[in-house]
Amino acid sequence: MTDDRRNRSGRHRRRLVVARFSGPTAESVLLGLIAGVLVVAPWTRSGYLLLLDWVSGPHQALTPGLYGLDPAALDALPYRLATHGIRAVFGAGATSWLMILAYFPIVAGGVSALAGGSRWRRHPAALFACLNPFVVERIQAGHVPFLLAVALLGPMAASAVHARRRGRWFAARPAGWYALAISVGAHAAWLGATLLMAIALLPRPRWPDLVRTVVVIVSAGCVYAYAAVVVANAILTVRVGDQDLDVYRTYPGQAGLAGAVFTLRGFWRGAADSSPQAALNVAPATVLVVSALAGLAVLCWREPVIGLPLSAVTVAGVTLGAGVDGPLGAVYRIAFDVLPLFEAMREQQKWVALAMLGYAVGVGATVEAVMTRLRSSTSGLRQAVAITAAPALIGMYATLGASLVWGLGGTVRVSHYPQSWYAADRIMGAGDESVLFLPWHQYQPFAFTANRSVATPAGAFFRRPVLSSDAAELGQVRTNSASRRMAYLDELIARGGGGQFGQLIAPLGVRYVALARDRESDMYAWLDRQLDLAPVLRTRELDLYRVSAEGTGRVVSARNGDLADALGWAAKRRLGTETVLAGAGDGIVPSTATGSLRRAGSTQWRVAEGAAGWVVVPEEWSANWTAGDQVTRPTVAGTVAVRAGTGAFTVRYAPWKWLRLGLAVSLSSLAALLVVGVLEHRREWLRRRPDGSDRPGAGGGS
């Protein structure tokens, strides 16, 4: 190649770069970023953002769910690792709002690319995807991973439409976006598959469309290799049953069920203190629905490749979003019982995310039609309709924006933990032994959250491992937990400590008990009557007790009994360090032996030489905890007991080696799809002229 040709080629590529990055999609991304900044701006101040399911604190870290050790938090998906990396770089406080901010440019760019058309269609569509009741409710609920997963469905759908127009048998980009979405949130598996199938089937499917879609879904599913390991090793997960459908049913509100889902509302918590509804009265609600449906109708007629699948997923989102009380209620219950992994959709209103994406493109099409009529129509009637519609659309955006921008309309501010919490953390320091946090609720209000209910944030605040309740406490569903430790603590706390509370919780590896005094502190007055709890801090906000009893390591002896027996022995001061087992008992009781145990890693403990007998390991019971050929048993406290000899040995969590392999496969699959997608995009990019049209011989069809 001559120097002149190289120079021309370089100039062509530079012009192409400028053209591509200054196009409508990039402008929509910038518009979404501006909208996001307006939302999170108050949260960028010093402090921590605490929402219902999204809390942050100074010592937030990966949970034991990464290793398969916490049935309530199996969170080793790549998203969790990425979030932890961002947290390490920017800090927990900044990460909490950065992850929310990320939703807005991602969804804006994706919806803009999906909508296509002129800027009058793209930008209003992108703005609606940022400002709508669904987003308001989900941010208020702290469902940040779910929102990010939904945002990624936009570019996924856009690339799927692009692949269909070109008639390809395989497309890496929709597979990559889909894999990324389901890596962030499990709900995206069902939502994304619905979108992909609608794009493949409507209008008039061809064999390449069907084959490509199946390959996309299967290849993206490789990022769930970790989940396959969880199932193969029978690792405990949360229990989900038919009662959950009634607890998490769509909330109808004052507008009724149809009104709620058609206006993209209906989050199950309804009017709870942590979930104020988006301010949307009759006029903007009507404009929202009419403009969205009208725009979709126009697209079905003019651009069926976009209009028909989006109309279909909008209908699916509304009808399935109505849940068990909607027209497909009976079908939904059957699917919940029959379809594998459909339990992920127990909260039915999450299907409305599909309608939100369809609405966004529909509203964009309506705005484009209105502006076209204003500029070019010679009909006085059409211009009058357009002139009337324009301010109505602007008013709708203004109403939606008021509920969302500047920290959800000013209703949510960053929180500042009390100084007493910092004092307690300094007293406890770091260590492997746990702190039990009370009151015993998964969600509760605090004075420093302005009495908004949030997920108990102790685990994100203290340096030590924290045991706090994972009970949902929702109607008939008191808990979805499969944890024996949680059930044990539920009973102990309900019975007021049992008279020897410190000794009863010592087998759990608990060294401290913290009681937040924001509410219900009087219900825990029994803590002061426990002889094996020593108060080390008393403030108006928090009390801290040190557990003087021991109960882990080489306890040597065992009792034959159950929880009732243990409570009886504790009440009579006859419970020692011995482990309580069902169907076994030997040695001298009460026992005073402990120790010779140290943590050797996240999934293993080292037991030093000592007296032969029983060893208690403060981990959630699972048959997957192994110690060579030595017998392991569950204790009444829900921990692991090992019948050991005098020699040193290691207790290991066997599935971790397979979980690591599954996680590596998940990450590798995701990386491979993303790399292939980027290469595919680059190849098409270089074949295009600066104006965006294909060069001769570039291939592809509509």
C-alpha positions as CSV (number, residue, x, y, z in Angstrom):
1,M,0.0,0.0,0.0
2,T,1.4,3.4,-0.9
3,D,1.7,6.3,1.6
4,D,-1.1,8.1,-0.2
5,R,-3.5,5.2,0.1
6,R,-2.5,4.7,3.7
7,N,-3.2,8.4,4.4
8,R,-6.6,8.2,2.6
9,S,-7.5,5.0,4.6
10,G,-6.5,6.7,7.9
11,R,-8.6,9.8,7.0
12,H,-11.5,7.6,6.2
13,R,-11.3,5.7,9.5
14,R,-11.0,9.0,11.5
15,R,-14.0,10.4,9.7
16,L,-15.9,7.2,10.4
17,V,-14.9,7.3,14.1
18,V,-16.1,10.9,14.3
19,A,-19.3,10.1,12.4
20,R,-20.2,7.1,14.5
21,F,-19.4,8.7,17.9
22,S,-21.2,11.9,17.2
23,G,-24.4,10.2,15.9
24,P,-27.9,10.0,17.4
25,T,-27.1,7.0,19.6
26,A,-24.2,8.8,21.2
27,E,-26.3,11.9,21.7
28,S,-28.9,9.8,23.4
29,V,-26.3,8.3,25.7
30,L,-25.3,11.8,26.7
31,L,-28.9,12.7,27.3
32,G,-29.3,9.7,29.5
33,L,-26.1,10.6,31.4
34,I,-27.4,14.1,32.1
35,A,-30.7,12.6,33.3
36,G,-28.8,10.2,35.6
37,V,-26.6,13.0,37.0
38,L,-29.8,15.0,37.9
39,V,-31.1,11.9,39.7
40,V,-28.0,10.9,41.7
41,A,-26.6,14.4,42.3
42,P,-27.8,14.7,46.0
43,W,-26.3,11.2,46.7
44,T,-22.8,12.2,45.7
45,R,-22.3,14.0,49.0
46,S,-20.5,12.3,51.8
47,G,-22.5,9.6,53.4
48,Y,-24.0,6.3,52.4
49,L,-27.0,5.5,50.2
50,L,-29.4,3.2,52.0
51,L,-32.5,1.9,50.1
52,L,-34.8,-1.0,50.7
53,D,-32.6,-3.7,49.0
54,W,-29.5,-1.6,48.3
55,V,-27.3,-0.6,51.3
56,S,-23.8,0.5,51.6
57,G,-21.3,1.0,54.4
58,P,-17.6,1.5,55.1
59,H,-16.7,-2.2,55.3
60,Q,-18.9,-3.7,52.6
61,A,-17.3,-6.8,51.1
62,L,-18.1,-10.0,49.2
63,T,-20.6,-12.1,51.1
64,P,-20.1,-15.8,51.9
65,G,-22.6,-16.5,49.1
66,L,-19.6,-16.2,46.7
67,Y,-18.4,-19.5,48.0
68,G,-21.8,-21.1,48.2
69,L,-21.8,-20.7,52.0
70,D,-24.9,-18.5,52.4
71,P,-28.2,-20.0,51.2
72,A,-29.8,-16.5,51.1
73,A,-27.0,-14.9,49.1
74,L,-25.5,-17.1,46.3
75,D,-24.1,-14.1,44.6
76,A,-21.0,-15.2,42.6
77,L,-22.4,-14.0,39.3
78,P,-19.8,-11.8,37.5
79,Y,-21.9,-8.7,38.4
80,R,-21.0,-9.1,42.1
81,L,-17.3,-9.4,41.4
82,A,-17.4,-6.4,39.2
83,T,-19.3,-4.4,41.8
84,H,-16.7,-5.4,44.4
85,G,-13.9,-4.2,42.1
86,I,-15.6,-0.9,41.6
87,R,-16.1,-0.6,45.3
88,A,-12.4,-1.2,45.9
89,V,-11.5,1.6,43.5
90,F,-14.1,4.3,44.3
91,G,-15.3,3.3,47.7
92,A,-18.6,1.9,48.9
93,G,-20.3,5.3,49.2
94,A,-19.6,6.3,45.6
95,T,-20.2,2.8,44.2
96,S,-23.8,2.9,45.6
97,W,-24.8,5.8,43.3
98,L,-22.4,5.1,40.4
99,M,-24.2,1.8,39.8
100,I,-27.5,3.6,39.7
101,L,-26.1,6.3,37.4
102,A,-24.9,3.6,35.0
103,Y,-28.5,2.6,34.3
104,F,-29.4,5.9,32.5
105,P,-26.8,6.1,29.7
106,I,-27.0,2.4,29.1
107,V,-30.8,2.3,28.7
108,A,-30.8,5.6,26.8
109,G,-28.3,4.4,24.2
110,G,-29.9,1.0,23.9
111,V,-33.4,2.3,23.4
112,S,-32.2,4.9,21.0
113,A,-30.6,2.3,18.9
114,L,-33.7,0.1,19.1
115,A,-36.0,2.9,18.1
116,G,-34.0,4.0,15.1
117,G,-35.5,6.7,13.0
118,S,-34.8,10.4,13.4
119,R,-33.6,12.3,16.4
120,W,-37.2,13.2,17.2
121,R,-37.9,9.6,17.7
122,R,-34.6,8.5,19.3
123,H,-34.1,11.1,22.0
124,P,-37.7,11.2,23.4
125,A,-37.6,7.3,23.5
126,A,-34.3,7.4,25.4
127,L,-35.6,10.1,27.8
128,F,-38.7,8.1,28.5
129,A,-36.7,5.0,29.3
130,C,-34.9,7.1,31.9
131,L,-37.9,8.9,33.3
132,N,-40.9,6.7,34.0
133,P,-42.8,5.3,37.0
134,F,-41.2,1.9,36.7
135,V,-37.7,3.3,37.2
136,V,-38.9,5.5,40.1
137,E,-40.3,2.5,42.0
138,R,-37.3,0.2,41.3
139,I,-34.7,2.8,42.4
140,Q,-36.8,3.4,45.6
141,A,-36.8,-0.3,46.2
142,G,-33.0,-0.5,45.7
143,H,-33.4,-3.0,42.8
144,V,-30.2,-1.7,41.2
145,P,-29.0,-5.0,39.6
146,F,-32.4,-5.6,38.2
147,L,-32.5,-2.1,36.6
148,L,-29.1,-2.6,35.1
149,A,-30.1,-5.9,33.7
150,V,-33.2,-4.2,32.1
151,A,-31.0,-1.5,30.7
152,L,-28.8,-4.0,28.9
153,L,-31.9,-5.5,27.3
154,G,-32.2,-2.4,25.2
155,P,-28.9,-2.8,23.2
156,M,-29.6,-6.6,23.2
157,A,-32.9,-6.0,21.4
158,A,-31.3,-3.4,19.0
159,S,-28.6,-5.8,18.0
160,A,-31.1,-8.6,17.6
161,V,-33.2,-6.5,15.2
162,H,-30.0,-5.5,13.3
163,A,-29.1,-9.2,13.0
164,R,-32.5,-10.1,11.7
165,R,-32.4,-7.4,9.1
166,R,-29.1,-8.8,7.8
167,G,-30.5,-12.3,7.8
168,R,-27.6,-13.8,9.7
169,W,-27.4,-17.4,11.0
170,F,-25.4,-16.2,14.0
171,A,-24.8,-12.9,15.7
172,A,-22.4,-12.4,18.6
173,R,-23.6,-9.0,19.7
174,P,-27.1,-10.0,20.9
175,A,-25.6,-13.0,22.6
176,G,-23.0,-10.8,24.3
177,W,-25.6,-8.3,25.5
178,Y,-27.9,-11.1,26.7
179,A,-25.1,-12.8,28.6
180,L,-24.1,-9.5,30.2
181,A,-27.8,-8.9,31.2
182,I,-28.3,-12.3,32.8
183,S,-24.9,-12.0,34.5
184,V,-26.2,-8.9,36.3
185,G,-29.7,-10.2,37.1
186,A,-31.4,-13.6,36.8
187,H,-34.7,-12.0,35.8
188,A,-33.1,-10.9,32.5
189,A,-33.0,-14.6,31.5
190,W,-36.8,-14.7,31.1
191,L,-37.3,-11.1,30.0
192,G,-34.5,-11.2,27.4
193,A,-35.6,-14.6,26.0
194,T,-39.1,-13.1,25.5
195,L,-37.7,-10.2,23.7
196,L,-35.4,-12.3,21.5
197,M,-38.2,-14.7,20.6
198,A,-40.6,-11.9,19.7
199,I,-37.9,-10.3,17.4
200,A,-37.3,-13.7,15.7
201,L,-41.0,-14.6,15.2
202,L,-42.4,-11.2,14.2
203,P,-43.0,-10.6,11.4
204,R,-42.9,-13.8,9.3
205,P,-40.0,-15.8,10.8
206,R,-37.3,-17.3,8.6
207,W,-35.0,-20.2,9.4
208,P,-32.0,-18.0,10.0
209,D,-34.0,-16.0,12.5
210,L,-35.0,-19.1,14.5
211,V,-31.6,-20.8,14.4
212,R,-29.8,-17.5,15.3
213,T,-32.1,-16.9,18.3
214,V,-31.7,-20.4,19.7
215,V,-27.9,-20.2,19.3
216,V,-27.9,-16.8,21.0
217,I,-29.9,-18.0,24.0
218,V,-27.9,-21.2,24.4
219,S,-24.5,-19.5,24.1
220,A,-25.5,-16.8,26.5
221,G,-26.7,-19.4,28.9
222,C,-23.1,-20.6,29.4
223,V,-22.6,-17.7,31.8
224,Y,-24.8,-19.7,34.2
225,A,-22.2,-22.5,34.6
226,Y,-21.9,-21.5,38.2
227,A,-25.6,-22.2,38.7
228,A,-25.2,-25.6,37.2
229,V,-22.5,-26.4,39.9
230,V,-24.9,-25.2,42.6
231,V,-27.6,-27.6,41.4
232,A,-25.2,-30.5,40.9
233,N,-23.8,-30.2,44.4
234,A,-27.2,-29.8,46.1
235,I,-26.1,-26.5,47.6
236,L,-28.9,-24.9,49.7
237,T,-30.7,-22.0,48.2
238,V,-33.8,-20.0,49.3
239,R,-37.1,-21.8,49.3
240,V,-39.8,-20.4,47.0
241,G,-43.3,-21.7,47.0
242,D,-46.8,-20.9,45.8
243,Q,-47.4,-18.6,48.8
244,D,-44.7,-16.3,47.4
245,L,-47.0,-15.5,44.4
246,D,-49.6,-14.1,46.8
247,V,-47.1,-12.1,48.8
248,Y,-45.3,-10.6,45.8
249,R,-48.4,-10.0,43.7
250,T,-48.8,-6.8,41.8
251,Y,-50.1,-4.0,43.9
252,P,-53.2,-2.4,42.3
253,G,-53.3,0.9,44.1
254,Q,-56.1,3.4,43.8
255,A,-56.1,3.1,40.0
256,G,-56.9,-0.6,40.1
257,L,-54.7,-3.4,38.7
258,A,-55.2,-2.5,35.0
259,G,-54.4,1.2,35.7
260,A,-51.3,0.2,37.7
261,V,-49.7,-2.0,35.1
262,F,-50.7,0.2,32.1
263,T,-49.0,3.1,33.7
264,L,-45.9,1.0,34.6
265,R,-46.6,0.9,38.3
266,G,-47.7,-1.8,40.7
267,F,-44.6,-2.7,42.8
268,W,-45.8,-5.1,45.4
269,R,-44.9,-3.1,48.4
270,G,-47.4,-0.5,47.4
271,A,-47.7,2.4,49.7
272,A,-45.1,1.2,52.2
273,D,-42.8,3.7,53.8
274,S,-40.0,2.8,51.5
275,S,-41.9,2.9,48.3
276,P,-43.8,6.1,47.6
277,Q,-45.6,5.9,44.3
278,A,-44.6,8.0,41.3
279,A,-46.6,11.2,41.2
280,L,-48.9,10.5,38.2
281,N,-52.4,11.8,38.1
282,V,-55.0,11.1,35.4
283,A,-53.8,13.6,32.8
284,P,-50.2,12.6,32.5
285,A,-51.1,8.9,32.9
286,T,-53.5,9.2,30.0
287,V,-50.9,10.9,27.9
288,L,-48.4,8.2,28.7
289,V,-50.5,5.3,27.7
290,V,-52.1,6.9,24.6
291,S,-48.8,8.2,23.2
292,A,-47.1,4.9,23.8
293,L,-49.8,2.8,22.2
294,A,-50.3,5.2,19.3
295,G,-46.6,5.2,18.5
296,L,-46.5,1.4,18.5
297,A,-49.4,1.3,16.2
298,V,-47.6,3.6,13.8
299,L,-44.5,1.5,13.9
300,C,-46.5,-1.7,13.3
301,W,-47.7,-0.1,10.1
302,R,-44.5,1.6,8.9
303,E,-41.7,-0.5,10.4
304,P,-43.1,-3.9,11.4
305,V,-39.7,-5.3,12.1
306,I,-39.6,-3.0,15.1
307,G,-43.3,-2.3,15.8
308,L,-44.7,-5.9,15.8
309,P,-42.2,-7.5,18.3
310,L,-42.3,-4.5,20.6
311,S,-46.1,-4.5,20.5
312,A,-46.0,-8.2,21.4
313,V,-43.6,-7.8,24.3
314,T,-45.6,-4.8,25.6
315,V,-48.7,-6.9,25.7
316,A,-46.8,-9.7,27.3
317,G,-45.3,-7.3,29.8
318,V,-48.7,-5.9,30.8
319,T,-50.6,-9.2,31.0
320,L,-47.8,-11.1,32.8
321,G,-47.1,-8.1,34.9
322,A,-50.7,-8.2,36.2
323,G,-49.6,-11.5,37.7
324,V,-51.8,-14.0,39.5
325,D,-54.7,-11.5,39.6
326,G,-54.6,-10.7,35.9
327,P,-56.1,-12.4,32.9
328,L,-53.3,-15.0,32.8
329,G,-53.3,-15.7,36.6
330,A,-54.0,-19.4,36.3
331,V,-51.4,-19.8,33.6
332,Y,-48.9,-18.0,35.7
333,R,-49.4,-20.3,38.6
334,I,-49.0,-23.3,36.4
335,A,-45.8,-21.9,34.9
336,F,-44.5,-21.2,38.4
337,D,-45.0,-24.9,39.3
338,V,-43.8,-26.4,36.0
339,L,-41.2,-24.3,34.3
340,P,-37.6,-24.7,35.5
341,L,-36.2,-21.6,37.2
342,F,-39.5,-19.7,36.7
343,E,-39.4,-19.1,40.5
344,A,-37.1,-16.1,39.7
345,M,-40.3,-14.3,38.5
346,R,-42.2,-14.7,41.8
347,E,-42.5,-10.9,41.8
348,Q,-44.8,-10.6,38.8
349,Q,-44.6,-6.9,38.3
350,K,-41.1,-7.2,37.0
351,W,-42.5,-8.3,33.7
352,V,-43.7,-4.7,33.2
353,A,-40.0,-3.9,32.3
354,L,-40.9,-5.3,28.8
355,A,-43.8,-2.9,28.5
356,M,-41.5,0.0,29.7
357,L,-39.1,-0.7,26.8
358,G,-42.0,-0.9,24.3
359,Y,-43.6,2.2,25.7
360,A,-40.3,4.1,25.3
361,V,-40.1,3.4,21.6
362,G,-43.8,4.0,21.2
363,V,-43.6,7.4,22.8
364,G,-40.6,8.3,20.7
365,A,-42.5,7.4,17.5
366,T,-45.4,9.5,18.7
367,V,-43.2,12.5,19.3
368,E,-41.6,12.0,15.9
369,A,-45.1,12.0,14.3
370,V,-46.1,15.1,16.2
371,M,-43.1,17.1,15.1
372,T,-43.5,15.9,11.5
373,R,-47.0,17.2,11.5
374,L,-46.0,20.5,13.0
375,R,-43.3,21.1,10.4
376,S,-44.6,19.7,7.2
377,S,-48.4,19.0,7.3
378,T,-50.6,21.3,5.2
379,S,-53.7,20.1,7.0
380,G,-55.0,22.6,9.6
381,L,-56.6,19.8,11.6
382,R,-53.4,17.7,11.8
383,Q,-51.4,20.7,12.8
384,A,-54.0,21.6,15.5
385,V,-53.8,18.0,16.9
386,A,-50.0,18.2,16.9
387,I,-50.0,21.6,18.6
388,T,-52.2,20.2,21.3
389,A,-50.2,17.0,21.7
390,A,-46.8,18.7,22.1
391,P,-47.5,20.4,25.5
392,A,-49.2,17.3,26.7
393,L,-46.1,15.3,26.0
394,I,-43.9,17.9,27.6
395,G,-46.1,17.9,30.7
396,M,-45.9,14.2,31.0
397,Y,-42.1,14.3,30.9
398,A,-42.1,17.1,33.5
399,T,-44.4,15.1,35.8
400,L,-42.3,12.0,35.6
401,G,-39.1,13.9,36.0
402,A,-40.3,15.6,39.2
403,S,-40.7,12.1,40.8
404,L,-37.2,11.0,39.9
405,V,-34.7,13.8,39.6
406,W,-32.7,15.2,42.6
407,G,-32.9,12.0,44.7
408,L,-36.4,10.8,43.8
409,G,-37.9,14.2,44.1
410,G,-36.0,15.0,47.2
411,T,-37.5,12.1,49.2
412,V,-34.2,10.1,49.7
413,R,-31.0,11.5,51.0
414,V,-27.7,9.9,51.9
415,S,-27.5,8.6,55.4
416,H,-24.8,9.0,58.1
417,Y,-24.2,6.2,60.5
418,P,-24.3,7.2,64.2
419,Q,-21.0,7.7,66.0
420,S,-22.0,4.9,68.3
421,W,-21.8,2.5,65.4
422,Y,-18.2,3.6,64.7
423,A,-17.4,3.3,68.4
424,A,-18.8,-0.3,68.5
425,D,-16.7,-1.2,65.4
426,R,-13.6,0.1,67.1
427,I,-14.3,-1.9,70.2
428,M,-14.9,-5.1,68.3
429,G,-12.1,-4.6,65.7
430,A,-11.6,-7.2,63.0
431,G,-11.8,-10.9,63.5
432,D,-13.3,-14.2,62.4
433,E,-15.8,-14.3,65.3
434,S,-19.2,-12.9,64.5
435,V,-21.4,-10.1,65.8
436,L,-25.2,-10.9,66.2
437,F,-27.2,-7.8,65.2
438,L,-30.6,-7.0,66.8
439,P,-33.5,-6.2,66.4
440,W,-34.0,-9.5,64.5
441,H,-35.5,-8.2,61.2
442,Q,-34.3,-8.4,57.6
443,Y,-35.8,-5.0,56.9
444,Q,-36.3,-2.2,59.5
445,P,-36.4,1.6,59.8
446,F,-33.6,3.5,61.5
447,A,-33.5,7.1,62.7
448,F,-30.5,7.8,60.5
449,T,-32.5,6.7,57.4
450,A,-35.3,9.1,58.3
451,N,-37.3,6.1,59.4
452,R,-37.3,4.5,56.0
453,S,-37.2,0.7,56.0
454,V,-34.0,-0.6,54.6
455,A,-32.2,-4.0,54.6
456,T,-30.4,-4.2,57.9
457,P,-27.1,-2.6,57.0
458,A,-24.9,-4.0,59.8
459,G,-23.1,-6.4,57.4
460,A,-22.0,-3.5,55.3
461,F,-20.9,-1.5,58.3
462,F,-19.0,-3.7,60.7
463,R,-15.6,-5.3,60.0
464,R,-16.6,-8.6,61.7
465,P,-18.9,-11.1,60.0
466,V,-22.5,-10.3,60.9
467,L,-25.4,-12.6,61.7
468,S,-28.7,-10.7,61.1
469,S,-32.2,-11.9,60.2
470,D,-33.0,-13.1,56.7
471,A,-36.7,-13.5,57.5
472,A,-39.0,-11.8,54.9
473,E,-41.9,-11.5,57.5
474,L,-44.5,-11.0,54.7
475,G,-47.9,-12.4,55.4
476,Q,-47.9,-16.1,55.3
477,V,-44.3,-16.2,54.1
478,R,-42.3,-15.6,57.3
479,T,-39.1,-16.6,55.7
480,N,-37.7,-18.2,52.5
481,S,-34.5,-19.2,54.4
482,A,-33.2,-22.8,54.3
483,S,-30.6,-21.9,57.0
484,R,-30.6,-24.0,60.2
485,R,-28.7,-21.3,62.0
486,M,-31.4,-18.7,61.2
487,A,-34.1,-21.0,62.4
488,Y,-32.2,-21.7,65.6
489,L,-31.7,-18.0,66.3
490,D,-35.4,-17.3,65.4
491,E,-36.4,-19.6,68.2
492,L,-33.8,-18.4,70.7
493,I,-34.7,-14.7,70.3
494,A,-38.5,-15.4,70.3
495,R,-38.0,-17.2,73.7
496,G,-36.0,-14.3,75.2
497,G,-32.6,-15.8,75.2
498,G,-33.3,-18.9,77.1
499,G,-31.4,-17.8,80.3
500,Q,-27.9,-18.5,79.0
501,F,-28.0,-16.8,75.7
502,G,-24.2,-16.4,75.3
503,Q,-23.6,-20.1,75.7
504,L,-26.5,-20.9,73.3
505,I,-25.0,-18.7,70.5
506,A,-21.4,-19.5,71.2
507,P,-21.5,-22.5,68.8
508,L,-22.3,-20.0,66.0
509,G,-19.0,-18.3,66.6
510,V,-20.7,-15.2,68.0
511,R,-18.4,-13.0,70.1
512,Y,-20.5,-9.8,70.3
513,V,-24.2,-8.9,70.3
514,A,-25.2,-5.4,69.0
515,L,-28.7,-3.9,69.7
516,A,-29.8,-0.9,67.7
517,R,-32.1,1.2,69.9
518,D,-34.1,2.9,67.2
519,R,-37.1,0.8,68.1
520,E,-38.1,-2.3,69.9
521,S,-35.2,-1.9,72.4
522,D,-37.6,-2.6,75.3
523,M,-38.4,-6.0,73.7
524,Y,-34.7,-7.0,74.2
525,A,-34.4,-6.0,77.9
526,W,-33.7,-9.7,78.5
527,L,-30.2,-9.2,77.2
528,D,-29.3,-7.5,80.5
529,R,-30.3,-10.6,82.4
530,Q,-27.9,-12.9,80.7
531,L,-25.0,-13.8,82.9
532,D,-22.7,-14.6,79.9
533,L,-23.2,-11.3,78.2
534,A,-21.1,-8.4,79.4
535,P,-22.1,-4.8,78.3
536,V,-19.2,-3.0,76.8
537,L,-21.0,0.0,75.2
538,R,-24.2,1.8,76.0
539,T,-25.5,4.7,74.0
540,R,-28.8,6.2,72.9
541,E,-28.5,4.5,69.5
542,L,-26.6,1.2,70.1
543,D,-25.8,-1.2,72.9
544,L,-23.0,-3.7,72.6
545,Y,-22.4,-6.8,74.6
546,R,-19.5,-9.2,74.7
547,V,-20.1,-12.9,74.8
548,S,-18.0,-14.5,77.6
549,A,-19.0,-18.1,76.8
550,E,-17.1,-20.4,74.4
551,G,-18.5,-23.0,72.1
552,T,-16.3,-23.7,69.1
553,G,-13.3,-25.8,68.3
554,R,-12.4,-29.0,70.3
555,V,-15.4,-29.1,72.7
556,V,-14.7,-32.9,73.1
557,S,-18.1,-33.8,74.6
558,A,-21.6,-34.1,73.1
559,R,-25.1,-34.2,74.4
560,N,-28.1,-36.1,72.9
561,G,-30.9,-33.6,72.6
562,D,-32.8,-31.0,70.7
563,L,-33.4,-27.2,71.0
564,A,-35.9,-27.7,73.8
565,D,-33.4,-29.7,75.7
566,A,-30.7,-27.1,75.2
567,L,-33.0,-24.4,76.4
568,G,-33.8,-26.4,79.5
569,W,-30.2,-27.0,80.3
570,A,-29.4,-23.4,79.7
571,A,-32.2,-22.2,82.1
572,K,-30.7,-24.4,84.8
573,R,-27.1,-23.3,84.1
574,R,-26.1,-26.8,83.1
575,L,-25.1,-26.1,79.5
576,G,-21.4,-26.1,78.8
577,T,-19.3,-25.9,75.7
578,E,-20.3,-29.4,74.6
579,T,-22.1,-29.7,71.3
580,V,-25.8,-30.7,71.2
581,L,-26.6,-33.4,68.6
582,A,-29.7,-35.4,67.8
583,G,-29.0,-39.1,68.5
584,A,-25.5,-38.9,69.9
585,G,-23.9,-38.1,73.2
586,D,-20.6,-39.0,75.0
587,G,-18.1,-37.4,77.2
588,I,-18.3,-35.4,80.4
589,V,-21.0,-32.7,80.5
590,P,-21.1,-29.9,81.0
591,S,-17.8,-29.5,79.2
592,T,-15.4,-26.7,79.5
593,A,-13.1,-27.6,76.5
594,T,-12.8,-25.3,73.5
595,G,-10.3,-23.9,71.0
596,S,-7.6,-25.4,68.7
597,L,-9.5,-24.0,65.8
598,R,-8.5,-21.3,63.3
599,R,-9.8,-20.2,59.9
600,A,-7.4,-21.1,57.2
601,G,-9.3,-19.5,54.3
602,S,-12.8,-18.6,53.2
603,T,-13.8,-22.3,52.8
604,Q,-11.6,-24.1,55.2
605,W,-10.7,-24.4,58.9
606,R,-7.6,-25.8,60.5
607,V,-8.0,-27.9,63.7
608,A,-4.8,-28.3,65.8
609,E,-3.8,-31.4,67.7
610,G,-5.7,-32.0,70.9
611,A,-8.1,-34.2,72.9
612,A,-10.1,-36.7,70.8
613,G,-13.8,-36.1,70.6
614,W,-16.1,-33.6,68.9
615,V,-15.1,-30.4,67.1
616,V,-17.6,-27.6,66.4
617,V,-17.0,-25.5,63.3
618,P,-19.1,-22.2,63.2
619,E,-20.3,-22.7,59.6
620,E,-23.8,-23.3,58.2
621,W,-24.4,-27.0,58.2
622,S,-23.9,-28.8,54.9
623,A,-22.9,-32.4,54.1
624,N,-20.4,-30.7,51.8
625,W,-18.2,-29.8,54.7
626,T,-15.7,-32.7,54.9
627,A,-12.8,-33.6,57.1
628,G,-11.2,-36.6,55.4
629,D,-12.8,-39.8,56.5
630,Q,-14.0,-38.3,59.8
631,V,-17.7,-38.1,60.5
632,T,-19.5,-34.8,60.3
633,R,-22.9,-34.1,61.9
634,P,-25.2,-31.1,62.2
635,T,-25.6,-29.5,65.6
636,V,-28.8,-28.3,67.0
637,A,-27.5,-24.7,66.4
638,G,-27.2,-25.5,62.7
639,T,-23.4,-25.6,62.6
640,V,-20.9,-28.4,61.7
641,A,-19.7,-31.0,64.2
642,V,-16.8,-33.3,63.4
643,R,-16.0,-36.5,65.3
644,A,-12.2,-36.3,65.4
645,G,-9.1,-38.0,66.7
646,T,-6.2,-36.4,68.4
647,G,-4.3,-35.4,65.2
648,A,-4.4,-32.1,63.3
649,F,-6.7,-31.9,60.3
650,T,-8.4,-29.5,57.9
651,V,-12.2,-29.1,57.4
652,R,-13.0,-28.1,53.9
653,Y,-16.0,-27.0,51.9
654,A,-15.8,-29.5,49.0
655,P,-17.9,-27.7,46.4
656,W,-15.7,-24.7,46.3
657,K,-13.2,-26.2,43.8
658,W,-16.1,-26.9,41.5
659,L,-17.7,-23.5,42.2
660,R,-14.4,-21.9,41.2
661,L,-14.4,-23.9,38.0
662,G,-18.0,-22.9,37.3
663,L,-17.3,-19.3,38.0
664,A,-14.3,-19.4,35.7
665,V,-16.4,-20.9,32.9
666,S,-19.0,-18.2,33.5
667,L,-16.5,-15.4,33.3
668,S,-14.7,-16.9,30.3
669,S,-18.0,-17.4,28.4
670,L,-19.0,-13.9,29.0
671,A,-15.6,-12.5,28.0
672,A,-15.6,-14.6,24.8
673,L,-19.0,-13.4,23.8
674,L,-18.1,-9.8,24.4
675,V,-14.8,-10.0,22.5
676,V,-16.5,-11.7,19.5
677,G,-19.2,-9.1,19.6
678,V,-16.7,-6.3,19.6
679,L,-14.9,-7.9,16.6
680,E,-18.2,-8.3,14.8
681,H,-19.1,-4.7,15.4
682,R,-15.6,-3.5,14.3
683,R,-15.8,-5.5,11.1
684,E,-19.1,-3.9,10.2
685,W,-17.9,-0.5,11.2
686,L,-14.9,-0.6,8.9
687,R,-17.2,-1.6,6.0
688,R,-19.4,1.4,6.3
689,R,-19.1,4.8,4.7
690,P,-18.8,7.8,7.0
691,D,-22.5,8.5,6.3
692,G,-23.4,5.1,7.9
693,S,-24.4,3.3,4.6
694,D,-22.8,0.0,3.6
695,R,-19.9,0.0,1.2
696,P,-20.4,-2.0,-2.0
697,G,-19.9,-5.7,-1.4
698,A,-20.4,-5.4,2.4
699,G,-23.1,-8.0,2.4
700,G,-26.1,-8.3,4.6
701,G,-29.8,-7.9,3.8
702,S,-32.8,-6.4,5.4
